[in-house]
Amino acid sequence: MADQQINNPLHGITLEKIVTDLQAHYGWEQLGSLIRIDCFNKNQSVKSSLNFLRKMPWARKKVEDLFLDTFYKK
């Protein structure tokens, strides 16, 4: 199992850390314009974002991709 995670840059990073870091870096307004989902535009909180992202894999993928593009550019 650990061998499967060697090349995964998100291994060990919680969804809460991802959302918190993105919000600190971009702010809710810019984050909401980059990824158009209501939890970033209307009900702006880490808690509501986590609830939504845990239920919607497509949205979580977009957030994870933005996190990687923002903090792990080569």
TIMARNU-93905 format. One record per residue (C-alpha): x, y, z; residue number from 1. Coordinates in pm, 1 decimal, always signed. Example, Ala and Ser with C-alpha at 12.3 -4.5 7.8 and 13.67 -1.06 7.14 Angstrom:
BEGIN
(atom (+1230.0; -450.0; +780.0); 1),
(atom (+1367.0; -106.0; +714.0); 2),
This chain:
BEGIN
(atom (+0.0; +0.0; +0.0); 1),
(atom (+276.8; +246.9; +84.7); 2),
(atom (+435.1; +177.5; -254.4); 3),
(atom (+121.7; +310.4; -421.7); 4),
(atom (+160.7; +647.8; -247.6); 5),
(atom (+527.8; +716.9; -328.9); 6),
(atom (+448.7; +944.2; -622.8); 7),
(atom (+135.1; +1098.7; -473.9); 8),
(atom (+219.5; +1454.7; -361.2); 9),
(atom (-108.7; +1472.0; -166.7); 10),
(atom (-26.0; +1170.7; +49.8); 11),
(atom (-48.6; +1273.1; +414.5); 12),
(atom (-210.2; +1611.1; +341.1); 13),
(atom (-560.9; +1646.8; +480.5); 14),
(atom (-844.4; +1802.9; +287.7); 15),
(atom (-874.3; +2059.1; +567.0); 16),
(atom (-511.9; +2167.1; +515.4); 17),
(atom (-567.5; +2191.5; +140.5); 18),
(atom (-873.7; +2415.7; +180.4); 19),
(atom (-712.2; +2622.9; +455.7); 20),
(atom (-391.9; +2679.5; +257.9); 21),
(atom (-580.6; +2771.0; -58.7); 22),
(atom (-806.5; +3010.8; +130.3); 23),
(atom (-506.5; +3176.4; +296.9); 24),
(atom (-326.3; +3205.9; -35.7); 25),
(atom (-615.4; +3324.4; -256.6); 26),
(atom (-891.1; +3440.5; -22.0); 27),
(atom (-1252.4; +3329.1; -61.2); 28),
(atom (-1335.9; +3569.9; -343.8); 29),
(atom (-1052.5; +3467.0; -573.7); 30),
(atom (-1089.2; +3101.8; -477.8); 31),
(atom (-1457.2; +3123.8; -571.1); 32),
(atom (-1372.9; +3267.8; -909.9); 33),
(atom (-1110.0; +3000.4; -976.5); 34),
(atom (-1340.4; +2715.1; -874.3); 35),
(atom (-1706.8; +2806.2; -909.9); 36),
(atom (-1875.6; +2620.0; -627.9); 37),
(atom (-2115.6; +2770.6; -374.6); 38),
(atom (-1912.6; +2679.9; -68.1); 39),
(atom (-1644.9; +2922.3; -192.1); 40),
(atom (-1886.9; +3191.3; -309.5); 41),
(atom (-2182.4; +3198.4; -68.7); 42),
(atom (-2136.2; +2999.4; +250.3); 43),
(atom (-1768.4; +3075.1; +293.3); 44),
(atom (-1621.6; +2861.2; +566.1); 45),
(atom (-1375.8; +2578.3; +588.8); 46),
(atom (-1640.5; +2359.8; +754.1); 47),
(atom (-1899.0; +2402.8; +477.6); 48),
(atom (-1630.7; +2354.3; +213.5); 49),
(atom (-1515.9; +2028.5; +373.0); 50),
(atom (-1873.2; +1898.7; +394.4); 51),
(atom (-1933.7; +1972.3; +26.7); 52),
(atom (-1597.9; +1847.7; -101.4); 53),
(atom (-1628.1; +1517.8; +85.2); 54),
(atom (-1959.4; +1450.6; -90.5); 55),
(atom (-1858.4; +1566.6; -439.5); 56),
(atom (-1549.7; +1390.7; -581.8); 57),
(atom (-1547.1; +1609.2; -895.6); 58),
(atom (-1520.0; +1926.0; -683.2); 59),
(atom (-1257.7; +1773.1; -455.6); 60),
(atom (-1050.2; +1685.4; -764.1); 61),
(atom (-1062.8; +2047.0; -881.7); 62),
(atom (-952.5; +2171.6; -539.3); 63),
(atom (-671.2; +1916.1; -516.8); 64),
(atom (-553.3; +2007.3; -868.4); 65),
(atom (-550.2; +2378.5; -782.1); 66),
(atom (-355.5; +2301.1; -463.2); 67),
(atom (-95.4; +2107.7; -660.9); 68),
(atom (-72.3; +2375.4; -929.5); 69),
(atom (-35.7; +2647.2; -665.4); 70),
(atom (+208.2; +2490.6; -421.3); 71),
(atom (+384.7; +2214.1; -612.7); 72),
(atom (+480.7; +2370.5; -943.4); 73),
(atom (+808.7; +2244.6; -1076.2); 74),
